[in-house]
Amino acid sequence: MKKILIVEDHADIRKLLKMTLEFDDFEIHEASTGDAGLALCREICPDIVLLDIMMPGTLNGLEVCRQIKADHATRFTKVVLLTARVQAGDKEAGLAAGADDYLMKPFSTLQVLETIYRMEAEA
């Protein structure tokens, strides 16, 4: 069973993602800040992290992504950035931070599932 960590400050988006993923064979974990998300990621070592960029707390999504990829225990965790930041430079910054994919809000749940299934197939 694949472990997926959703790190998103908006409860409605977390709920939508969780409801979408519940119908498949995923173990789902949630965090509402970058700080909590990074701590939980280090604890559970998920296969995939769905990560918002703009969040409250001391760590934004880009910094969380950098730390996930720099940590020996989590460096192979796939990170999908979910963000409303849609400028070309924003995507470049996300990929430079180590993100494996970048989905712009509003995204469809089908896009999220396709991204997850593609990453599973590549693993």
ZIBELJO-V965748 format. One record per residue. N is the residue number from 1. PHI is phi in radians with two decimals (999 if undefined). PSI is psi in radians with two decimals (999 if undefined). Layout:
n->[N | N]
phi->[PHI | PHI]
psi->[PSI | PSI]
This chain:
n->[1 | 2 | 3 | 4 | 5 | 6 | 7 | 8 | 9 | 10 | 11 | 12 | 13 | 14 | 15 | 16 | 17 | 18 | 19 | 20 | 21 | 22 | 23 | 24 | 25 | 26 | 27 | 28 | 29 | 30 | 31 | 32 | 33 | 34 | 35 | 36 | 37 | 38 | 39 | 40 | 41 | 42 | 43 | 44 | 45 | 46 | 47 | 48 | 49 | 50 | 51 | 52 | 53 | 54 | 55 | 56 | 57 | 58 | 59 | 60 | 61 | 62 | 63 | 64 | 65 | 66 | 67 | 68 | 69 | 70 | 71 | 72 | 73 | 74 | 75 | 76 | 77 | 78 | 79 | 80 | 81 | 82 | 83 | 84 | 85 | 86 | 87 | 88 | 89 | 90 | 91 | 92 | 93 | 94 | 95 | 96 | 97 | 98 | 99 | 100 | 101 | 102 | 103 | 104 | 105 | 106 | 107 | 108 | 109 | 110 | 111 | 112 | 113 | 114 | 115 | 116 | 117 | 118 | 119 | 120 | 121 | 122 | 123]
phi->[999 | -1.32 | -1.69 | -2.15 | -1.90 | -1.77 | -2.06 | -2.67 | -1.41 | -1.54 | -1.03 | -1.11 | -1.23 | -1.02 | -1.10 | -1.04 | -1.12 | -1.08 | -1.08 | -1.14 | -1.44 | -1.08 | -1.40 | -2.01 | -1.59 | -2.09 | -1.65 | -1.89 | -2.19 | -2.37 | -2.54 | -1.88 | -2.39 | -1.09 | -1.07 | -1.16 | -1.11 | -1.13 | -1.07 | -1.18 | -1.05 | -1.15 | -1.32 | -1.80 | 0.83 | -1.20 | -1.36 | -2.42 | -2.04 | -1.69 | -2.23 | -1.28 | -1.54 | -1.66 | -2.47 | -1.27 | 1.84 | -1.46 | -1.99 | -1.53 | -1.08 | -1.12 | -1.19 | -1.05 | -1.04 | -0.99 | -1.23 | -1.06 | -1.28 | -1.48 | -1.45 | -0.98 | -1.31 | -2.11 | -1.07 | -1.65 | -1.14 | -1.38 | -2.12 | -1.97 | -1.44 | -2.03 | -2.67 | -1.55 | -1.37 | -2.05 | -1.29 | -0.99 | -1.12 | -1.16 | -1.13 | -1.05 | -1.11 | -1.11 | -1.19 | -1.14 | -1.32 | 1.94 | -1.07 | -1.54 | -2.77 | -2.54 | -1.96 | -1.61 | -1.39 | -1.37 | -1.86 | -1.68 | -1.11 | -1.11 | -1.05 | -1.10 | -1.07 | -1.06 | -1.12 | -1.11 | -1.11 | -1.11 | -1.17 | -1.11 | -1.17 | -1.33 | -1.26]
psi->[2.21 | 2.41 | 2.25 | 2.28 | 2.17 | 2.08 | 1.78 | 2.30 | -0.35 | 2.01 | -0.65 | -0.69 | -0.72 | -0.78 | -0.77 | -0.81 | -0.77 | -0.79 | -0.66 | -0.73 | -0.36 | -0.43 | -0.07 | -3.11 | 1.15 | 2.51 | 2.04 | 2.31 | 2.70 | 2.60 | 2.61 | -0.04 | 2.81 | -0.70 | -0.85 | -0.66 | -0.76 | -0.75 | -0.77 | -0.66 | -0.77 | -0.54 | -0.79 | -0.23 | 1.19 | 2.84 | -0.66 | 2.42 | 2.19 | 1.97 | 2.10 | 2.64 | -0.84 | 1.90 | 2.76 | 2.88 | -3.05 | -0.36 | 2.18 | 3.07 | -0.62 | -0.74 | -0.68 | -0.79 | -0.83 | -0.78 | -0.63 | -0.81 | -0.41 | -0.32 | 2.24 | -0.65 | -0.44 | 0.11 | -0.40 | 0.02 | 2.30 | 2.38 | 2.17 | 2.03 | 2.31 | 2.04 | 2.72 | -0.09 | 1.97 | 0.12 | 2.64 | -0.69 | -0.54 | -0.77 | -0.74 | -0.72 | -0.70 | -0.79 | -0.63 | -0.52 | -0.17 | 0.07 | 2.51 | -0.39 | 2.92 | 1.96 | 2.30 | 2.42 | 2.47 | 2.32 | 2.80 | 2.68 | -0.53 | -0.70 | -0.76 | -0.84 | -0.76 | -0.71 | -0.79 | -0.81 | -0.66 | -0.74 | -0.63 | -0.72 | -0.57 | -0.39 | 999]
